[in-house]
Amino acid sequence: MIVLIIGLVIFFGIHLVPVTGVKSSLIERMGEKKYQSIFSIISLIIFSLFFIFYKKRFPFLVFIQIF
């Protein structure tokens, strides 16, 4: 459950960045490409946290077929 809560806090936190106006100052400081890269990495971390929670909560529903 703690993994889900951490994922949700990060998810809503990262989506508040463009709304609050911090985005423009971050782009000025880092550059647009670096900002997009960091935003994408954080999004992947959030996705993996949700997947880990889902896998722990419903292990019988997670099935990854390699071939």
Legacy VTK file of the C-alpha trace (Angstrom):
# vtk DataFile Version 3.0
C-alpha trace
ASCII
DATASET POLYDATA
POINTS 67 float
0.000 0.000 0.000
2.889 2.342 0.710
4.122 1.893 -2.874
0.737 3.067 -4.183
0.717 6.109 -1.900
4.254 7.080 -2.925
3.336 6.661 -6.580
0.213 8.787 -6.220
2.066 11.580 -4.393
4.738 11.681 -7.100
2.082 11.436 -9.843
0.092 14.398 -8.582
3.245 16.329 -7.738
4.662 16.005 -11.228
1.332 17.027 -12.769
1.153 20.159 -10.616
4.438 21.480 -12.045
2.937 22.792 -15.331
-0.124 24.226 -13.548
1.771 26.295 -10.965
4.044 28.103 -13.390
7.196 26.385 -12.175
7.551 24.764 -15.579
8.709 27.928 -17.334
11.349 28.667 -14.707
12.610 25.075 -14.861
12.825 25.238 -18.655
14.761 28.519 -18.438
17.162 27.036 -15.914
17.680 23.579 -17.456
16.620 23.880 -21.067
13.637 22.259 -22.719
15.280 18.961 -23.692
16.667 18.348 -20.198
13.301 19.242 -18.638
11.497 16.801 -20.939
14.058 14.085 -20.172
13.674 14.484 -16.410
9.873 14.609 -16.723
9.930 11.385 -18.762
12.211 9.596 -16.298
9.966 10.571 -13.388
6.926 9.379 -15.364
8.588 6.002 -15.947
9.369 5.720 -12.236
5.726 6.425 -11.409
4.557 3.840 -13.939
6.889 1.226 -12.486
5.686 1.988 -8.939
2.083 1.458 -10.056
3.065 -1.780 -11.787
4.879 -3.018 -8.649
1.807 -2.225 -6.533
-0.491 -3.963 -8.997
1.771 -6.999 -9.139
1.885 -7.260 -5.330
-1.857 -6.743 -4.960
-3.024 -8.972 -7.820
-0.212 -11.441 -8.594
-2.526 -13.828 -10.427
-3.567 -11.155 -12.962
-0.077 -10.054 -14.008
1.085 -12.153 -16.908
3.877 -11.166 -19.227
4.374 -13.384 -22.227
7.869 -13.132 -23.689
7.201 -14.987 -26.935
LINES 1 68
67 0 1 2 3 4 5 6 7 8 9 10 11 12 13 14 15 16 17 18 19 20 21 22 23 24 25 26 27 28 29 30 31 32 33 34 35 36 37 38 39 40 41 42 43 44 45 46 47 48 49 50 51 52 53 54 55 56 57 58 59 60 61 62 63 64 65 66
